[in-house]
Amino acid sequence: MKRIVLCTDDTCVPPKCPTVDVDGNNVIIGEKENVCTLTKEQFEILKEKIKNDEI
């Protein structure tokens, strides 16, 4: 599994920061028990929408 920690304000407190976990065919975004699980295909769609300023 690959984990990316998303921090703000140049302060990183991993237990409090949201993460993006890439695990097999799933991408899990969130923090603690507040998460969203996407397939890699769904995640690619989300990335494109962000890049195109749709969201």
VMD Tcl script that builds the backbone (N, CA, C; Angstrom):
set m [mol new atoms 165]
animate dup $m
set s [atomselect $m all]
$s set {name element resname resid chain x y z} {
  {N N MET 1 A 0.848 -1.176 0.000}
  {CA C MET 1 A 0.000 0.000 0.000}
  {C C MET 1 A 0.891 1.236 0.000}
  {N N LYS 2 A 0.498 2.229 -0.785}
  {CA C LYS 2 A 1.196 3.508 -0.826}
  {C C LYS 2 A 0.335 4.540 -0.117}
  {N N ARG 3 A 0.925 5.317 0.793}
  {CA C ARG 3 A 0.179 6.312 1.560}
  {C C ARG 3 A 0.764 7.693 1.323}
  {N N ILE 4 A -0.122 8.653 1.043}
  {CA C ILE 4 A 0.254 10.046 0.892}
  {C C ILE 4 A -0.501 10.825 1.960}
  {N N VAL 5 A 0.228 11.585 2.778}
  {CA C VAL 5 A -0.386 12.364 3.853}
  {C C VAL 5 A -0.607 13.785 3.344}
  {N N LEU 6 A -1.831 14.302 3.531}
  {CA C LEU 6 A -2.188 15.649 3.092}
  {C C LEU 6 A -2.215 16.577 4.297}
  {N N CYS 7 A -1.237 17.476 4.367}
  {CA C CYS 7 A -1.127 18.390 5.500}
  {C C CYS 7 A -1.328 19.829 5.043}
  {N N THR 8 A -1.669 20.683 5.979}
  {CA C THR 8 A -1.816 22.114 5.709}
  {C C THR 8 A -0.991 22.912 6.698}
  {N N ASP 9 A -0.799 24.169 6.418}
  {CA C ASP 9 A -0.110 25.098 7.320}
  {C C ASP 9 A 1.308 24.653 7.658}
  {N N ASP 10 A 1.982 23.938 6.758}
  {CA C ASP 10 A 3.352 23.464 6.988}
  {C C ASP 10 A 3.495 22.658 8.270}
  {N N THR 11 A 2.385 22.140 8.771}
  {CA C THR 11 A 2.410 21.327 9.977}
  {C C THR 11 A 1.872 19.957 9.634}
  {N N CYS 12 A 2.644 18.949 9.955}
  {CA C CYS 12 A 2.192 17.593 9.658}
  {C C CYS 12 A 2.070 16.804 10.951}
  {N N VAL 13 A 0.858 16.470 11.279}
  {CA C VAL 13 A 0.580 15.596 12.412}
  {C C VAL 13 A -0.184 14.414 11.823}
  {N N PRO 14 A 0.541 13.368 11.349}
  {CA C PRO 14 A -0.101 12.284 10.594}
  {C C PRO 14 A -1.394 11.728 11.160}
  {N N PRO 15 A -1.546 11.531 12.460}
  {CA C PRO 15 A -2.834 10.990 12.900}
  {C C PRO 15 A -4.000 11.943 12.653}
  {N N LYS 16 A -3.715 13.257 12.481}
  {CA C LYS 16 A -4.781 14.236 12.298}
  {C C LYS 16 A -4.938 14.669 10.848}
  {N N CYS 17 A -4.004 14.317 9.984}
  {CA C CYS 17 A -4.056 14.738 8.590}
  {C C CYS 17 A -4.790 13.705 7.737}
  {N N PRO 18 A -5.565 14.159 6.747}
  {CA C PRO 18 A -6.179 13.208 5.834}
  {C C PRO 18 A -5.103 12.505 5.008}
  {N N THR 19 A -5.420 11.312 4.545}
  {CA C THR 19 A -4.477 10.550 3.742}
  {C C THR 19 A -5.144 10.057 2.465}
  {N N VAL 20 A -4.299 9.727 1.502}
  {CA C VAL 20 A -4.728 9.031 0.294}
  {C C VAL 20 A -3.942 7.733 0.285}
  {N N ASP 21 A -4.643 6.619 0.381}
  {CA C ASP 21 A -4.018 5.298 0.387}
  {C C ASP 21 A -4.353 4.595 -0.918}
  {N N VAL 22 A -3.315 4.152 -1.618}
  {CA C VAL 22 A -3.509 3.388 -2.847}
  {C C VAL 22 A -3.196 1.937 -2.508}
  {N N ASP 23 A -4.218 1.090 -2.629}
  {CA C ASP 23 A -4.083 -0.305 -2.227}
  {C C ASP 23 A -4.731 -1.192 -3.291}
  {N N GLY 24 A -3.906 -1.816 -4.098}
  {CA C GLY 24 A -4.454 -2.671 -5.144}
  {C C GLY 24 A -5.269 -1.876 -6.132}
  {N N ASN 25 A -6.546 -2.203 -6.268}
  {CA C ASN 25 A -7.426 -1.511 -7.205}
  {C C ASN 25 A -8.257 -0.431 -6.526}
  {N N ASN 26 A -7.951 -0.105 -5.266}
  {CA C ASN 26 A -8.731 0.886 -4.532}
  {C C ASN 26 A -7.880 2.078 -4.121}
  {N N VAL 27 A -8.542 3.237 -4.065}
  {CA C VAL 27 A -7.924 4.443 -3.544}
  {C C VAL 27 A -8.828 4.907 -2.408}
  {N N ILE 28 A -8.258 5.013 -1.216}
  {CA C ILE 28 A -9.021 5.371 -0.020}
  {C C ILE 28 A -8.577 6.756 0.412}
  {N N ILE 29 A -9.532 7.692 0.470}
  {CA C ILE 29 A -9.239 9.082 0.802}
  {C C ILE 29 A -9.969 9.437 2.088}
  {N N GLY 30 A -9.268 10.084 3.031}
  {CA C GLY 30 A -9.944 10.558 4.231}
  {C C GLY 30 A -9.073 10.479 5.452}
  {N N GLU 31 A -9.731 10.475 6.583}
  {CA C GLU 31 A -9.042 10.424 7.856}
  {C C GLU 31 A -9.828 9.555 8.831}
  {N N LYS 32 A -9.108 8.767 9.581}
  {CA C LYS 32 A -9.692 7.836 10.555}
  {C C LYS 32 A -10.836 7.051 9.940}
  {N N GLU 33 A -12.035 7.216 10.472}
  {CA C GLU 33 A -13.188 6.450 9.981}
  {C C GLU 33 A -14.023 7.238 8.983}
  {N N ASN 34 A -13.605 8.449 8.654}
  {CA C ASN 34 A -14.310 9.294 7.688}
  {C C ASN 34 A -13.589 9.169 6.351}
  {N N VAL 35 A -13.907 8.123 5.600}
  {CA C VAL 35 A -13.175 7.830 4.363}
  {C C VAL 35 A -14.119 7.617 3.186}
  {N N CYS 36 A -13.550 7.769 2.006}
  {CA C CYS 36 A -14.235 7.474 0.750}
  {C C CYS 36 A -13.357 6.486 -0.003}
  {N N THR 37 A -13.926 5.384 -0.450}
  {CA C THR 37 A -13.178 4.384 -1.198}
  {C C THR 37 A -13.606 4.442 -2.656}
  {N N LEU 38 A -12.621 4.650 -3.537}
  {CA C LEU 38 A -12.856 4.708 -4.970}
  {C C LEU 38 A -12.050 3.615 -5.655}
  {N N THR 39 A -12.544 3.173 -6.813}
  {CA C THR 39 A -11.709 2.309 -7.637}
  {C C THR 39 A -10.659 3.217 -8.282}
  {N N LYS 40 A -9.607 2.629 -8.831}
  {CA C LYS 40 A -8.604 3.450 -9.516}
  {C C LYS 40 A -9.232 4.197 -10.686}
  {N N GLU 41 A -10.177 3.573 -11.369}
  {CA C GLU 41 A -10.862 4.228 -12.488}
  {C C GLU 41 A -11.636 5.461 -12.005}
  {N N GLN 42 A -12.362 5.328 -10.902}
  {CA C GLN 42 A -13.089 6.460 -10.347}
  {C C GLN 42 A -12.125 7.561 -9.903}
  {N N PHE 43 A -11.004 7.176 -9.325}
  {CA C PHE 43 A -10.008 8.146 -8.883}
  {C C PHE 43 A -9.438 8.915 -10.072}
  {N N GLU 44 A -9.203 8.233 -11.188}
  {CA C GLU 44 A -8.702 8.905 -12.390}
  {C C GLU 44 A -9.708 9.932 -12.895}
  {N N ILE 45 A -10.990 9.600 -12.846}
  {CA C ILE 45 A -12.035 10.552 -13.239}
  {C C ILE 45 A -12.002 11.763 -12.311}
  {N N LEU 46 A -11.899 11.529 -11.016}
  {CA C LEU 46 A -11.816 12.622 -10.045}
  {C C LEU 46 A -10.614 13.520 -10.330}
  {N N LYS 47 A -9.453 12.929 -10.585}
  {CA C LYS 47 A -8.251 13.713 -10.891}
  {C C LYS 47 A -8.464 14.588 -12.122}
  {N N GLU 48 A -9.060 14.033 -13.181}
  {CA C GLU 48 A -9.297 14.802 -14.399}
  {C C GLU 48 A -10.229 15.970 -14.148}
  {N N LYS 49 A -11.281 15.740 -13.343}
  {CA C LYS 49 A -12.213 16.816 -13.035}
  {C C LYS 49 A -11.534 17.931 -12.244}
  {N N ILE 50 A -10.635 17.572 -11.359}
  {CA C ILE 50 A -9.883 18.574 -10.598}
  {C C ILE 50 A -8.953 19.343 -11.538}
  {N N LYS 51 A -8.223 18.630 -12.378}
  {CA C LYS 51 A -7.302 19.264 -13.321}
  {C C LYS 51 A -8.015 20.211 -14.285}
  {N N ASN 52 A -9.245 19.878 -14.665}
  {CA C ASN 52 A -10.014 20.681 -15.603}
  {C C ASN 52 A -10.854 21.746 -14.919}
  {N N ASP 53 A -10.625 21.963 -13.624}
  {CA C ASP 53 A -11.364 22.961 -12.830}
  {C C ASP 53 A -12.868 22.736 -12.830}
  {N N GLU 54 A -13.286 21.490 -12.954}
  {CA C GLU 54 A -14.711 21.171 -12.870}
  {C C GLU 54 A -15.172 21.098 -11.414}
  {N N ILE 55 A -14.236 20.833 -10.521}
  {CA C ILE 55 A -14.549 20.826 -9.077}
  {C C ILE 55 A -13.417 21.476 -8.326}
}
mol reanalyze $m
mol bondsrecalc $m
mol representation Tube
mol addrep $m
